[in-house]
Amino acid sequence: MMNSLISRYSVEGNSDGVPNGNFYLDLPGASAVANEVVGTHFGFTGEKRTKYVQDRLPAIWANIDVNKDGKIPANKGPVLLRMLVGDSELANGLQLQVGEENMVQSSSDMRMDKKFRPNPV
């Protein structure tokens, strides 16, 4: 993740016009990575993804950019993204729940002791 944050979304700081090896996320970079993460984690596209990011990113950005520098160290990027997606859990039929009614046998796992409850989507 850090490689992607630095190589694709961060800007390198400079000292006296010379790159100094310190990388920062500015708001446009944070917005771009936020759109990517919301798209991959939630499957949101188009207006839904844009609205999700626009509704949440400014408050998260203000929480991390406390000095109002307009940039944050790149190593704070994962913190920002974690705050953006929250404690949501992506459940693509991977939850194992046993001992409940309405369980079904998984077609991919024919062992008799493994049953899954279908997602209520």
C-alpha positions in Angstrom: 0.0 0.0 0.0 2.8 2.4 0.9 4.5 1.8 -2.5 1.2 2.8 -4.3 0.6 5.8 -2.0 4.1 7.1 -2.7 4.5 6.3 -6.3 1.0 7.1 -7.5 -0.6 9.7 -5.2 2.1 11.5 -3.2 4.2 14.5 -4.0 7.9 14.7 -3.0 8.9 17.5 -0.7 12.0 19.6 -1.5 14.6 21.6 0.3 15.9 24.6 -1.6 14.5 23.3 -4.8 16.0 19.9 -4.4 13.9 16.8 -3.8 14.4 15.7 -0.2 12.9 12.2 -0.1 10.0 13.1 2.1 6.6 12.3 0.5 3.3 13.9 1.2 -0.3 13.5 0.3 -2.1 16.6 -0.7 -5.9 16.9 -0.9 -6.1 16.0 -4.6 -3.9 12.9 -4.1 -5.9 11.9 -1.0 -9.1 12.3 -3.0 -7.8 10.1 -5.8 -6.6 7.3 -3.6 -9.9 7.6 -1.6 -11.9 7.1 -4.8 -9.8 4.1 -5.7 -10.2 2.5 -2.3 -13.9 3.1 -2.1 -14.3 1.6 -5.5 -12.3 -1.5 -4.7 -13.6 -2.1 -1.2 -17.3 -1.2 -1.6 -17.7 -1.6 -5.4 -19.1 1.9 -5.6 -18.8 3.6 -9.0 -19.7 6.9 -10.6 -21.8 9.3 -8.6 -22.3 7.0 -5.7 -18.5 6.7 -5.2 -18.0 10.4 -5.7 -20.7 11.3 -3.2 -19.4 8.9 -0.6 -15.9 10.4 -0.8 -17.1 14.0 -1.0 -19.3 13.5 2.1 -16.6 12.0 4.3 -13.1 13.0 3.1 -13.2 16.7 4.2 -13.9 15.9 7.8 -11.3 13.1 7.8 -8.7 15.4 6.1 -9.3 18.1 8.7 -8.8 15.6 11.5 -5.4 14.5 10.1 -4.1 17.8 8.7 -4.4 19.5 12.1 -1.9 22.3 11.2 -3.8 23.1 8.0 -0.6 22.6 5.9 -2.6 21.3 2.9 -0.5 18.1 3.0 0.0 15.2 5.3 3.0 12.8 5.5 2.4 9.8 3.2 2.6 7.4 6.1 -0.7 8.9 7.4 -2.4 7.8 4.2 -3.4 4.4 5.6 -4.9 6.1 8.6 -6.9 8.3 6.4 -8.2 5.4 4.3 -9.0 3.3 7.4 -11.1 6.2 8.7 -12.8 6.5 5.3 -13.9 2.9 5.1 -14.5 2.6 8.8 -15.2 -0.7 10.4 -17.2 -1.9 7.4 -16.6 -5.5 6.5 -16.7 -6.9 3.0 -18.7 -10.1 3.1 -18.6 -11.9 -0.2 -20.2 -15.1 1.1 -17.1 -15.8 3.2 -18.6 -15.8 6.7 -18.8 -19.2 8.3 -21.8 -19.5 10.6 -22.7 -22.8 12.2 -25.6 -24.0 14.2 -28.3 -21.8 12.6 -31.4 -22.6 10.7 -31.6 -22.1 6.9 -28.0 -23.1 6.3 -27.0 -24.5 2.9 -24.3 -26.8 1.8 -21.6 -24.9 -0.1 -21.1 -26.1 -3.6 -17.4 -25.4 -3.4 -16.9 -27.3 -0.2 -18.6 -30.7 -0.2 -17.5 -31.7 3.2 -20.6 -32.5 5.2 -19.5 -30.6 8.3 -19.3 -27.2 6.5 -22.5 -25.3 5.9 -22.9 -21.6 5.2 -25.7 -19.2 5.6 -26.3 -17.3 2.3 -25.7 -13.5 2.4 -28.9 -11.6 2.8 -28.1 -9.3 -0.1 
